[in-house]
Amino acid sequence: MGRGDLAGAAHLELVSGVAQLRPEEAMLDAMLRGWRAQQKSRGMRDETAADRERLIRRFCEFTNEYPWRWTAGHVDEWSAYLTGERHLAPSTIRAYQGDVRLFTEFLIDARYGWGPACEDAFGTYPVAICHEWKCRPFTREELQRFLDYADEQVERAVRLVAMQEDRHRGDGHMSEAEPRERVAPPGEIEQSGKYHQVPDPRGKY
């Protein structure tokens, strides 16, 4: 078997010379067939491969994107959803994240050719989205701190808008010399008149 004939390689799964009515779906189906073939060649049980495929399809539905458009932000949003709304155990979430990481590692492995296939078809290609240090779900305490911070920023912005409206009603306009309070943009907090990046509650940026 040649280097390009690895089980799961793109050219073994894609049908060449045929125009697909739904090329994105055809590419996703081919990727999952390839991943299944790769796992089977490594002795993985059919039941495990099928469970992983269902998980990847659910992740696609959650993000409403195909694998070549996934970003690390999708993993963060999904992890927060699994923790805050589904209330899944951290061990379960880590297992889900691990399956997503395995799938994307398969896609970005140059030996299988999925990157060039996607770039030729869609002008973009899959990238790593679930690094080992990042693929850890928020704990409930970390998630609550993050949500509390977001709530505080919204409340602060509402108060500032109300204050500015009161000043406009009283003075007709704000003096150019009058100090203006700056609302911290997303990802920043105020500290001694300066702004800096808000740390990830898990200890990473």
C-alpha positions in Angstrom: 0.0 0.0 0.0 1.5 3.4 -1.0 1.8 6.4 1.1 -1.4 7.9 -0.4 -3.3 4.7 0.0 -3.7 4.7 3.7 -7.1 3.6 4.9 -9.2 6.7 5.2 -7.3 8.7 2.6 -9.4 11.4 0.8 -8.8 10.1 -2.7 -10.1 6.6 -1.7 -13.4 8.1 -0.4 -14.2 10.9 -2.7 -15.9 10.3 -6.1 -13.9 12.1 -8.7 -15.5 13.5 -11.9 -19.0 13.6 -10.4 -20.8 16.8 -9.7 -22.5 16.6 -6.3 -25.8 18.2 -5.7 -24.8 18.9 -2.1 -21.0 19.1 -2.1 -20.7 20.0 1.6 -22.7 17.0 2.7 -20.9 14.8 0.3 -17.5 15.9 1.7 -18.7 15.4 5.3 -20.0 11.9 4.5 -16.7 11.0 2.8 -14.7 12.3 5.8 -16.6 10.2 8.2 -16.3 7.1 6.0 -12.6 7.7 5.8 -12.3 8.2 9.6 -14.3 4.9 10.1 -11.9 3.1 7.7 -8.9 4.5 9.5 -10.3 3.3 12.9 -11.2 -0.1 11.5 -7.6 -0.5 10.2 -6.4 0.1 13.7 -8.7 -2.5 15.3 -11.4 -0.1 16.6 -14.8 -1.8 17.2 -17.6 -0.9 14.8 -19.8 0.2 17.7 -17.2 2.7 19.0 -16.6 4.1 15.5 -20.4 4.5 15.1 -20.8 6.3 18.4 -18.0 8.7 17.4 -19.6 9.4 14.1 -22.9 10.3 15.8 -21.1 12.6 18.1 -19.3 14.4 15.2 -22.7 14.8 13.5 -24.2 16.3 16.6 -21.2 18.7 16.9 -21.9 19.7 13.3 -25.5 20.4 14.1 -24.5 22.4 17.2 -22.1 24.6 15.3 -24.1 24.8 12.1 -20.8 24.5 10.3 -18.8 21.9 8.5 -15.4 20.7 9.8 -13.4 22.9 7.4 -15.0 25.9 9.1 -14.8 24.9 12.7 -12.9 27.1 15.1 -11.7 26.8 18.7 -14.5 29.1 19.7 -17.0 26.4 18.6 -15.4 24.0 21.1 -15.7 26.6 23.9 -19.4 27.3 23.2 -20.2 23.6 22.9 -18.3 22.8 26.2 -20.2 25.6 28.0 -23.5 24.2 26.6 -22.7 20.7 27.8 -21.7 21.9 31.2 -24.3 24.6 31.8 -27.4 23.3 30.0 -26.9 19.5 29.6 -25.3 19.2 33.0 -23.0 16.4 31.8 -20.2 15.1 34.0 -16.7 16.5 33.4 -15.5 13.0 32.5 -18.2 12.7 29.8 -17.4 16.1 28.3 -13.7 15.3 28.2 -14.5 12.1 26.3 -16.6 14.0 23.8 -13.9 16.6 23.4 -11.4 13.8 22.9 -13.4 12.4 20.0 -13.6 15.7 18.3 -9.9 16.1 18.7 -9.3 12.7 17.2 -11.5 13.5 14.2 -9.8 16.9 13.5 -6.3 15.3 14.0 -7.3 12.8 11.3 -8.4 15.5 9.0 -5.3 17.7 9.3 -2.9 14.8 9.0 -1.2 15.4 5.6 -0.9 11.7 4.9 -4.7 11.5 4.3 -5.1 14.5 2.0 -8.3 16.0 3.4 -6.8 19.5 3.8 -6.0 19.8 0.0 -9.3 18.2 -0.9 -11.2 20.8 1.1 -9.1 23.7 -0.1 -9.8 22.7 -3.7 -13.5 22.3 -3.1 -14.3 25.2 -0.7 -11.2 27.4 -0.6 -10.5 26.6 3.1 -9.4 23.6 5.1 -9.7 22.0 8.6 -7.5 23.2 11.4 -6.8 22.0 15.0 -9.5 23.3 17.2 -9.2 21.2 20.4 -5.7 21.4 21.9 -5.1 19.1 24.8 -4.8 22.0 27.4 -7.9 23.6 26.0 -10.1 20.5 25.9 -11.2 20.7 29.5 -14.8 21.8 30.3 -15.6 24.7 32.6 -16.3 23.6 36.1 -19.6 24.8 37.4 -17.8 27.4 39.5 -15.7 28.7 36.5 -18.8 28.8 34.4 -20.7 30.8 37.1 -17.8 33.3 37.4 -17.8 33.8 33.6 -21.6 34.4 33.5 -21.5 36.7 36.5 -18.8 38.8 34.8 -20.9 39.0 31.7 -23.9 40.1 33.7 -21.9 42.8 35.4 -20.7 44.2 32.1 -24.2 44.4 30.8 -25.5 46.1 33.9 -22.6 48.5 33.9 -23.3 49.4 30.3 -27.0 50.0 31.0 -26.1 52.3 33.9 -23.7 54.3 31.8 -26.3 54.8 29.0 -28.9 55.9 31.6 -26.4 58.4 33.1 -25.6 59.8 29.6 -29.2 60.2 28.8 -29.8 62.1 32.1 -26.9 64.5 31.3 -28.3 65.1 27.8 -31.7 65.9 29.2 -30.2 68.3 31.8 -27.5 70.0 29.7 -28.6 69.4 26.2 -25.2 68.0 25.5 -22.1 66.8 27.2 -19.2 69.1 27.6 -16.1 68.1 25.7 -14.1 68.6 28.9 -16.4 66.3 30.8 -14.7 63.0 31.4 -16.3 60.0 29.7 -16.3 56.6 31.3 -15.2 53.9 29.0 -17.1 50.6 28.9 -14.7 47.7 28.8 -15.0 45.8 25.5 -15.5 42.0 25.6 -12.4 40.3 26.9 -11.2 43.3 29.0 -11.7 44.6 32.5 -10.7 47.9 34.1 -7.8 48.0 36.5 -6.3 51.3 37.7 -7.5 53.2 34.7 -6.1 50.7 32.3 -7.5 47.7 30.5 -6.1 44.2 30.2 -7.2 40.9 28.9 -9.6 38.9 31.1 -8.0 35.6 31.9 -9.8 32.4 31.1 -11.4 31.2 34.3 -9.6 27.9 33.7 -6.3 29.7 33.9 -5.6 30.0 30.2 -6.1 32.9 27.8 
